[in-house]
Amino acid sequence: MVAPYELSIHEYLRQLGSDAPTPGGGSTSAVVASLGAAMALMAANITLRSRKEEPNIQALVKAFQPITEGFEQQCLEDIYSFQEVMDTLRKKAGEELLQTAIQKAAEAPLEIARLCLKALELCEQLAPLIQKNVASDLGCAILFLRSACEGSLLTMKINLRYLTDPELVQSLLKEKERLELACREQVNRTMGRVEDKLKKIRGTSHV
């Protein structure tokens, strides 16, 4: 399978809408998260056009780099781990190998959610620094990241139904709940900052 990030948007959407099991919810959440991170970077870079020596914004731009790379890596991990589950079932490789594969399939989208939270934390730092005319773009970035976080956690949860280790299931559920709460609180705080920016706009154009 060709990696989603190597496809045109048109081809990716064609594959996504097909009857193939991948790409699915987890990997698509990673793609959505990448769009959110890219929009946040756009807001930062547009601001830098007029404030080229702003060290705080420059630092945030650099901080986004490993996160965007992480989304791409975890997108592939989600696809490959699910494929491993399907291959293990097809080969009838045994319950132990199947459980290991399912655990990996559950942990891949969990890592996407962790990266979403890190990206949202950077958005909160970025919000007071950006120009007012890109506040709506940062707001879109935050909403994309929130959706990606929620989508990846939903994908993770569905995989838990097939795990037989109750302690592992409870551990993963606990982490899911922690990330859900942290994401919700982070989004509320950061969108509040964005709304404050939007209130200050008086007919400025997006240039």
Backbone as CSV, one residue per row, in Angstrom:
resi,resn,N_x,N_y,N_z,CA_x,CA_y,CA_z,C_x,C_y,C_z
1,MET,0.839,-1.200,0.000,0.000,0.000,0.000,0.871,1.246,0.000
2,VAL,0.515,2.240,-0.819,1.230,3.508,-0.848,0.825,4.327,0.369
3,ALA,1.807,4.933,1.054,1.532,5.721,2.252,0.621,6.896,1.912
4,PRO,-0.356,7.213,2.782,-1.290,8.305,2.511,-0.609,9.625,2.180
5,TYR,0.520,9.917,2.817,1.185,11.197,2.605,1.882,11.268,1.251
6,GLU,1.950,10.159,0.552,2.563,10.142,-0.776,1.514,10.187,-1.883
7,LEU,0.248,10.214,-1.508,-0.845,10.235,-2.484,-1.337,11.661,-2.714
8,SER,-1.959,11.878,-3.860,-2.685,13.133,-4.057,-3.920,13.112,-3.163
9,ILE,-4.450,14.275,-2.877,-5.674,14.326,-2.066,-6.794,13.559,-2.756
10,HIS,-6.884,13.703,-4.054,-7.931,13.002,-4.814,-7.807,11.495,-4.645
11,GLU,-6.594,10.956,-4.792,-6.402,9.512,-4.686,-6.623,9.036,-3.260
12,TYR,-6.185,9.843,-2.298,-6.394,9.453,-0.903,-7.891,9.355,-0.597
13,LEU,-8.653,10.314,-1.041,-10.098,10.285,-0.796,-10.747,9.098,-1.494
14,ARG,-10.233,8.754,-2.672,-10.775,7.587,-3.376,-10.536,6.328,-2.567
15,GLN,-9.318,6.175,-2.047,-9.006,4.997,-1.236,-9.804,4.996,0.066
16,LEU,-9.935,6.168,0.654,-10.655,6.258,1.926,-12.117,5.866,1.767
17,GLY,-12.694,6.205,0.635,-14.108,5.897,0.404,-14.364,4.527,-0.186
18,SER,-13.317,3.735,-0.362,-13.476,2.401,-0.946,-13.893,1.393,0.126
19,ASP,-14.022,0.125,-0.283,-14.394,-0.915,0.681,-13.173,-1.547,1.352
20,ALA,-11.992,-0.964,1.150,-10.783,-1.470,1.812,-10.781,-1.056,3.288
21,PRO,-10.272,-1.915,4.192,-10.289,-1.583,5.620,-9.320,-0.469,6.008
22,THR,-8.310,-0.226,5.172,-7.388,0.877,5.413,-7.277,1.717,4.136
23,PRO,-7.118,3.046,4.300,-7.015,3.808,5.548,-8.350,3.863,6.282
24,GLY,-8.264,3.918,7.609,-9.451,3.956,8.439,-9.429,5.143,9.395
25,GLY,-10.162,4.981,10.508,-10.346,6.096,11.425,-9.084,6.604,12.086
26,GLY,-8.213,5.684,12.478,-7.001,6.103,13.172,-6.050,6.865,12.273
27,SER,-5.737,6.292,11.120,-4.803,6.950,10.200,-5.389,8.249,9.658
28,THR,-6.701,8.273,9.420,-7.329,9.501,8.939,-7.307,10.577,10.015
29,SER,-7.432,10.182,11.259,-7.297,11.152,12.354,-5.906,11.776,12.338
30,ALA,-4.899,10.981,12.033,-3.542,11.519,11.946,-3.420,12.515,10.797
31,VAL,-4.074,12.227,9.671,-4.045,13.155,8.540,-4.744,14.467,8.916
32,VAL,-5.891,14.373,9.572,-6.612,15.566,10.017,-5.754,16.368,10.995
33,ALA,-5.072,15.664,11.897,-4.184,16.337,12.846,-3.061,17.055,12.112
34,SER,-2.541,16.454,11.047,-1.504,17.100,10.252,-2.014,18.397,9.641
35,LEU,-3.258,18.389,9.169,-3.851,19.606,8.623,-3.962,20.679,9.703
36,GLY,-4.346,20.262,10.902,-4.433,21.213,12.000,-3.088,21.816,12.340
37,ALA,-2.072,20.969,12.426,-0.727,21.460,12.731,-0.231,22.388,11.629
38,ALA,-0.531,22.060,10.373,-0.104,22.898,9.253,-0.786,24.261,9.291
39,MET,-2.051,24.296,9.681,-2.744,25.577,9.770,-2.176,26.438,10.893
40,ALA,-1.825,25.804,11.999,-1.198,26.551,13.088,0.137,27.126,12.630
41,LEU,0.885,26.329,11.869,2.157,26.811,11.337,1.943,27.963,10.359
42,MET,0.888,27.892,9.566,0.587,28.991,8.653,0.356,30.280,9.427
43,ALA,-0.427,30.199,10.499,-0.686,31.378,11.321,0.616,31.940,11.886
44,ALA,1.496,31.054,12.311,2.782,31.485,12.859,3.650,32.124,11.778
45,ASN,3.721,31.499,10.612,4.598,31.995,9.554,4.099,33.302,8.949
46,ILE,2.785,33.473,8.842,2.248,34.752,8.371,2.603,35.856,9.362
47,THR,2.515,35.550,10.634,2.900,36.525,11.659,4.381,36.865,11.549
48,LEU,5.201,35.870,11.259,6.645,36.088,11.155,7.019,36.978,9.968
49,ARG,6.138,37.084,8.967,6.457,37.948,7.830,6.674,39.392,8.263
50,SER,5.923,39.803,9.266,6.064,41.184,9.738,6.867,41.293,11.026
51,ARG,7.132,40.144,11.656,7.932,40.154,12.890,8.990,39.057,12.795
52,LYS,9.906,39.254,11.873,10.874,38.212,11.527,11.805,37.854,12.681
53,GLU,11.979,38.764,13.610,12.929,38.516,14.695,12.238,38.094,15.991
54,GLU,10.983,37.673,15.882,10.241,37.273,17.077,10.706,35.882,17.523
55,PRO,11.527,35.785,18.578,12.114,34.485,18.943,11.085,33.475,19.444
56,ASN,10.041,33.936,20.112,9.051,32.998,20.654,8.296,32.282,19.532
57,ILE,7.942,33.017,18.486,7.239,32.390,17.372,8.178,31.461,16.618
58,GLN,9.404,31.879,16.416,10.386,31.022,15.752,10.561,29.705,16.505
59,ALA,10.598,29.782,17.824,10.749,28.572,18.642,9.540,27.652,18.498
60,LEU,8.347,28.239,18.411,7.143,27.432,18.265,7.093,26.758,16.900
61,VAL,7.517,27.465,15.874,7.580,26.858,14.533,8.478,25.625,14.561
62,LYS,9.620,25.745,15.212,10.535,24.601,15.312,9.930,23.476,16.147
63,ALA,9.180,23.838,17.187,8.593,22.823,18.068,7.520,21.998,17.363
64,PHE,6.876,22.587,16.359,5.849,21.851,15.617,6.452,20.764,14.723
65,GLN,7.708,20.920,14.325,8.297,20.014,13.348,8.260,18.544,13.767
66,PRO,8.761,18.185,14.975,8.711,16.767,15.349,7.288,16.248,15.528
67,ILE,6.358,17.129,15.847,4.969,16.701,16.007,4.360,16.364,14.656
68,THR,4.594,17.215,13.658,4.053,16.920,12.327,4.672,15.645,11.757
69,GLU,5.957,15.446,12.012,6.598,14.199,11.588,6.010,13.010,12.338
70,GLY,5.680,13.216,13.596,5.077,12.150,14.395,3.709,11.739,13.879
71,PHE,2.918,12.715,13.409,1.614,12.381,12.842,1.764,11.472,11.629
72,GLU,2.734,11.785,10.782,2.955,10.954,9.595,3.392,9.548,9.997
73,GLN,4.285,9.463,10.961,4.767,8.160,11.411,3.643,7.337,12.014
74,GLN,2.814,7.968,12.847,1.734,7.236,13.502,0.589,6.908,12.556
75,CYS,0.444,7.693,11.510,-0.530,7.348,10.470,-0.168,5.998,9.858
76,LEU,1.110,5.852,9.523,1.581,4.589,8.958,1.502,3.465,9.982
77,GLU,1.862,3.774,11.232,1.821,2.758,12.288,0.406,2.233,12.480
78,ASP,-0.570,3.127,12.411,-1.961,2.704,12.568,-2.371,1.764,11.439
79,ILE,-1.987,2.097,10.225,-2.329,1.243,9.078,-1.637,-0.112,9.185
80,TYR,-0.344,-0.085,9.476,0.423,-1.331,9.507,0.005,-2.226,10.666
81,SER,-0.307,-1.612,11.808,-0.694,-2.433,12.955,-2.042,-3.102,12.718
82,PHE,-2.962,-2.398,12.077,-4.243,-3.019,11.765,-4.053,-4.131,10.740
83,GLN,-3.173,-3.879,9.767,-2.901,-4.912,8.763,-2.285,-6.143,9.404
84,GLU,-1.459,-5.915,10.438,-0.854,-7.039,11.153,-1.924,-7.877,11.850
85,VAL,-2.929,-7.213,12.407,-4.039,-7.951,13.021,-4.729,-8.820,11.972
86,MET,-5.021,-8.229,10.822,-5.700,-8.972,9.756,-4.850,-10.138,9.267
87,ASP,-3.535,-9.911,9.133,-2.643,-10.984,8.679,-2.557,-12.110,9.707
88,THR,-2.540,-11.735,10.991,-2.470,-12.750,12.050,-3.721,-13.613,12.059
89,LEU,-4.860,-12.977,11.850,-6.108,-13.732,11.775,-6.123,-14.647,10.557
90,ARG,-5.668,-14.125,9.433,-5.685,-14.906,8.198,-4.778,-16.129,8.288
91,LYS,-3.616,-15.920,8.931,-2.641,-17.014,9.036,-2.936,-17.961,10.202
92,LYS,-3.930,-17.569,11.028,-4.265,-18.354,12.217,-2.999,-18.613,13.044
93,ALA,-2.293,-17.498,13.336,-0.974,-17.590,13.979,-1.051,-17.850,15.478
94,GLY,-2.230,-17.862,16.045,-2.359,-18.148,17.466,-2.793,-16.939,18.270
95,GLU,-3.385,-17.208,19.438,-3.982,-16.162,20.251,-2.937,-15.194,20.810
96,GLU,-1.787,-15.711,21.193,-0.769,-14.829,21.779,-0.310,-13.768,20.781
97,LEU,-0.005,-14.197,19.558,0.414,-13.247,18.532,-0.727,-12.297,18.165
98,LEU,-1.942,-12.803,18.180,-3.090,-11.964,17.874,-3.267,-10.874,18.922
99,GLN,-3.134,-11.234,20.193,-3.276,-10.244,21.263,-2.183,-9.176,21.184
100,THR,-0.971,-9.596,20.841,0.121,-8.635,20.678,-0.191,-7.667,19.542
101,ALA,-0.724,-8.179,18.450,-1.066,-7.340,17.304,-2.198,-6.376,17.646
102,ILE,-3.187,-6.860,18.375,-4.313,-6.003,18.754,-3.849,-4.893,19.693
103,GLN,-2.953,-5.222,20.607,-2.427,-4.196,21.509,-1.727,-3.083,20.724
104,LYS,-0.940,-3.462,19.738,-0.263,-2.469,18.900,-1.286,-1.622,18.139
105,ALA,-2.351,-2.262,17.683,-3.391,-1.541,16.951,-4.136,-0.570,17.852
106,ALA,-4.191,-0.865,19.147,-4.823,0.047,20.104,-3.888,1.181,20.492
107,GLU,-2.612,0.899,20.583,-1.652,1.904,21.050,-1.294,2.920,19.973
108,ALA,-1.393,2.555,18.701,-1.056,3.488,17.624,-1.950,4.728,17.643
109,PRO,-3.284,4.586,17.659,-4.118,5.789,17.724,-3.993,6.522,19.055
110,LEU,-3.628,5.815,20.112,-3.420,6.466,21.403,-2.261,7.471,21.300
111,GLU,-1.225,7.096,20.570,-0.092,7.991,20.385,-0.482,9.198,19.524
112,ILE,-1.380,9.005,18.585,-1.882,10.134,17.789,-2.553,11.149,18.707
113,ALA,-3.348,10.660,19.653,-4.022,11.555,20.601,-3.014,12.307,21.467
114,ARG,-1.958,11.631,21.884,-0.919,12.303,22.679,-0.276,13.430,21.877
115,LEU,-0.003,13.169,20.600,0.591,14.193,19.755,-0.376,15.357,19.531
116,CYS,-1.658,15.056,19.411,-2.661,16.112,19.276,-2.629,17.034,20.490
117,LEU,-2.516,16.446,21.664,-2.474,17.248,22.885,-1.235,18.141,22.899
118,LYS,-0.088,17.600,22.485,1.124,18.415,22.415,0.953,19.570,21.436
119,ALA,0.331,19.289,20.296,0.102,20.338,19.302,-0.849,21.399,19.843
120,LEU,-1.864,20.985,20.574,-2.800,21.941,21.170,-2.107,22.811,22.218
121,GLU,-1.188,22.234,22.957,-0.430,23.019,23.923,0.402,24.099,23.233
122,LEU,0.980,23.750,22.078,1.729,24.738,21.307,0.800,25.823,20.760
123,CYS,-0.405,25.425,20.361,-1.381,26.407,19.873,-1.739,27.423,20.961
124,GLU,-1.834,26.959,22.187,-2.140,27.886,23.288,-1.018,28.907,23.455
125,GLN,0.220,28.450,23.324,1.355,29.371,23.414,1.386,30.337,22.232
126,LEU,0.939,29.853,21.087,0.969,30.658,19.875,-0.141,31.712,19.843
127,ALA,-1.276,31.404,20.439,-2.471,32.249,20.319,-2.234,33.723,20.661
128,PRO,-1.580,34.055,21.775,-1.410,35.481,22.085,-0.366,36.187,21.218
129,LEU,0.391,35.431,20.438,1.492,36.017,19.675,1.129,36.334,18.228
130,ILE,0.130,35.640,17.692,-0.176,35.779,16.266,-0.896,37.089,15.971
131,GLN,-0.852,37.474,14.698,-1.626,38.621,14.245,-3.116,38.298,14.319
132,LYS,-3.905,39.333,14.546,-5.348,39.139,14.688,-5.977,38.556,13.434
133,ASN,-5.424,38.910,12.257,-6.074,38.475,11.018,-5.860,37.001,10.690
134,VAL,-5.080,36.268,11.495,-4.963,34.817,11.300,-5.538,34.046,12.494
135,ALA,-6.286,34.758,13.334,-6.876,34.103,14.506,-7.862,33.010,14.104
136,SER,-8.630,33.254,13.039,-9.600,32.238,12.616,-8.895,30.998,12.085
137,ASP,-7.732,31.177,11.450,-6.968,30.035,10.967,-6.455,29.189,12.133
138,LEU,-5.985,29.867,13.169,-5.547,29.123,14.348,-6.734,28.425,15.004
139,GLY,-7.892,29.086,14.994,-9.095,28.445,15.531,-9.442,27.178,14.774
140,CYS,-9.332,27.220,13.447,-9.572,26.011,12.643,-8.565,24.926,12.996
141,ALA,-7.315,25.314,13.181,-6.277,24.347,13.556,-6.641,23.636,14.847
142,ILE,-7.112,24.394,15.809,-7.481,23.828,17.108,-8.644,22.844,16.951
143,LEU,-9.630,23.220,16.156,-10.797,22.345,15.962,-10.420,21.070,15.221
144,PHE,-9.521,21.179,14.235,-9.049,19.977,13.542,-8.328,19.042,14.511
145,LEU,-7.473,19.625,15.352,-6.714,18.817,16.310,-7.643,18.168,17.334
146,ARG,-8.674,18.903,17.746,-9.642,18.315,18.680,-10.349,17.124,18.041
147,SER,-10.810,17.285,16.802,-11.489,16.189,16.111,-10.563,14.991,15.928
148,ALA,-9.305,15.274,15.593,-8.339,14.192,15.404,-8.092,13.442,16.703
149,CYS,-8.006,14.183,17.796,-7.801,13.550,19.106,-8.986,12.654,19.453
150,GLU,-10.187,13.171,19.292,-11.381,12.398,19.612,-11.528,11.189,18.685
151,GLY,-11.221,11.379,17.397,-11.334,10.277,16.448,-10.341,9.166,16.728
152,SER,-9.116,9.538,17.062,-8.104,8.518,17.347,-8.445,7.747,18.617
153,LEU,-8.986,8.437,19.616,-9.352,7.746,20.858,-10.547,6.822,20.645
154,LEU,-11.454,7.218,19.785,-12.582,6.343,19.456,-12.085,5.086,18.748
155,THR,-11.126,5.272,17.854,-10.533,4.124,17.158,-9.823,3.203,18.142
156,MET,-9.116,3.788,19.076,-8.433,2.990,20.099,-9.438,2.179,20.915
157,LYS,-10.529,2.818,21.295,-11.509,2.161,22.158,-12.113,0.924,21.495
158,ILE,-12.355,1.001,20.193,-12.982,-0.140,19.517,-12.064,-1.359,19.542
159,ASN,-10.750,-1.102,19.527,-9.802,-2.223,19.556,-9.763,-2.923,20.911
160,LEU,-10.153,-2.209,21.961,-10.095,-2.789,23.302,-11.063,-3.958,23.466
161,ARG,-12.087,-3.986,22.645,-13.076,-5.070,22.762,-12.453,-6.437,22.524
162,TYR,-11.320,-6.465,21.821,-10.717,-7.736,21.434,-9.513,-8.113,22.284
163,LEU,-9.180,-7.255,23.268,-8.093,-7.585,24.180,-8.627,-8.418,25.334
164,THR,-7.891,-9.440,25.729,-8.367,-10.350,26.772,-7.727,-10.098,28.134
165,ASP,-6.723,-9.223,28.199,-6.050,-8.911,29.460,-6.779,-7.753,30.132
166,PRO,-7.544,-8.002,31.211,-8.341,-6.936,31.823,-7.499,-5.798,32.391
167,GLU,-6.317,-6.105,32.920,-5.460,-5.046,33.464,-4.970,-4.127,32.359
168,LEU,-4.614,-4.696,31.231,-4.179,-3.889,30.091,-5.319,-3.016,29.582
169,VAL,-6.496,-3.599,29.505,-7.664,-2.840,29.045,-7.923,-1.650,29.957
170,GLN,-7.886,-1.880,31.273,-8.131,-0.797,32.219,-7.055,0.280,32.138
171,SER,-5.820,-0.141,31.926,-4.725,0.823,31.798,-4.915,1.712,30.569
172,LEU,-5.279,1.095,29.459,-5.495,1.859,28.233,-6.717,2.765,28.341
173,LEU,-7.766,2.269,28.994,-8.956,3.101,29.194,-8.650,4.302,30.081
174,LYS,-7.844,4.095,31.091,-7.466,5.190,31.983,-6.703,6.266,31.222
175,GLU,-5.782,5.844,30.354,-5.030,6.794,29.545,-5.947,7.511,28.554
176,LYS,-6.911,6.791,27.993,-7.880,7.398,27.088,-8.661,8.499,27.795
177,GLU,-9.137,8.207,28.989,-9.913,9.188,29.743,-9.067,10.403,30.112
178,ARG,-7.800,10.171,30.452,-6.901,11.281,30.783,-6.717,12.198,29.583
179,LEU,-6.494,11.595,28.418,-6.273,12.383,27.217,-7.540,13.127,26.795
180,GLU,-8.685,12.491,26.927,-9.948,13.146,26.586,-10.149,14.395,27.430
181,LEU,-9.935,14.274,28.728,-10.120,15.407,29.630,-9.100,16.501,29.346
182,ALA,-7.842,16.114,29.187,-6.783,17.094,28.932,-7.032,17.831,27.619
183,CYS,-7.455,17.091,26.595,-7.738,17.697,25.298,-8.892,18.685,25.403
184,ARG,-9.953,18.279,26.094,-11.122,19.147,26.239,-10.751,20.448,26.958
185,GLU,-10.005,20.322,28.042,-9.603,21.509,28.795,-8.677,22.397,27.977
186,GLN,-7.757,21.762,27.243,-6.811,22.524,26.428,-7.532,23.286,25.323
187,VAL,-8.472,22.634,24.669,-9.231,23.287,23.602,-10.025,24.468,24.153
188,ASN,-10.681,24.286,25.272,-11.479,25.367,25.858,-10.612,26.581,26.176
189,ARG,-9.444,26.337,26.763,-8.541,27.442,27.103,-8.047,28.161,25.854
190,THR,-7.608,27.375,24.887,-6.982,27.962,23.703,-8.008,28.660,22.817
191,MET,-9.195,28.073,22.669,-10.234,28.734,21.888,-10.672,30.032,22.554
192,GLY,-10.592,30.090,23.871,-10.885,31.336,24.574,-9.921,32.435,24.171
193,ARG,-8.645,32.085,24.042,-7.640,33.050,23.601,-7.891,33.489,22.159
194,VAL,-8.280,32.529,21.322,-8.579,32.851,19.926,-9.789,33.772,19.832
195,GLU,-10.818,33.486,20.604,-12.014,34.338,20.604,-11.666,35.760,21.032
196,ASP,-10.770,35.909,21.980,-10.333,37.244,22.398,-9.679,37.988,21.232
197,LYS,-8.880,37.266,20.442,-8.255,37.858,19.265,-9.311,38.287,18.251
198,LEU,-10.284,37.425,18.017,-11.305,37.711,17.013,-12.133,38.938,17.382
199,LYS,-12.355,39.152,18.657,-13.131,40.314,19.096,-12.430,41.628,18.774
200,LYS,-11.117,41.567,18.622,-10.341,42.788,18.386,-10.237,43.152,16.904
201,ILE,-10.729,42.263,16.050,-10.629,42.528,14.613,-11.618,43.626,14.204
202,ARG,-11.130,44.570,13.453,-11.985,45.645,12.954,-11.778,45.804,11.453
203,GLY,-12.304,44.822,10.731,-12.254,44.912,9.280,-10.900,44.689,8.658
204,THR,-9.986,43.976,9.342,-8.688,43.691,8.739,-8.836,42.593,7.719
205,SER,-7.963,42.578,6.730,-8.008,41.539,5.689,-6.966,40.491,5.956
206,HIS,-7.151,39.315,5.402,-6.249,38.188,5.595,-5.098,38.296,4.605
207,VAL,-4.215,39.259,4.819,-3.035,39.441,3.971,-1.838,39.739,4.837
